[in-house]
């Protein structure tokens, strides 16, 4: 799969089937993230790849009600960083931006590997920190729900979620966010 095909294939599906997670797969995902650019090469990102059954069940307790579908995850990746690990220039704090770039590369690598890697915001941060032994000074930016795409639309999906599985959600037209030379 070339880069454009990978970008176009990446989707945040919610209807998941199980997949066997192994250390090689985790290494491939982590290596892809490690190649992201960051301010002064600080690499502020941290990832906890949770796939052992007991620990995975502990992390799943953090999921918000709207993310019931994520309980089918074969792996959950906690993505976190802290401002002191990256550049702070005037009022620009880079750690979340840089961690986002690393996360994007991880998502693309997951897609290339045939996985669904769906970042979510609906979780209890303290439960995640406790389950993953993440120190308090870090911010958990997202959880990435990992599995295989399932063609069966599961009953734990809402009607809206089932509908969104059928086709890619619409994208904003380029003229709404891409400007030539000046913002209009």
Secondary structure, 3 states (H helix, E strand, C coil): CCHHHHHHHCCCCCCEECCCCCHHHHHHHHHHHHCCCCHHHCCCCEEEEECCHHHHHHHHCCECHHHHHHHHCCEEEEEEECHHHCCEECCEECHHHHHHHHHHHHHHHHHHCCCEEEEECCECHHHHHHHHCCCCCCEEEEEEEEEEECCCCCCCCCHHHHHHHHCCCCCCCHHHCCCCCCCC
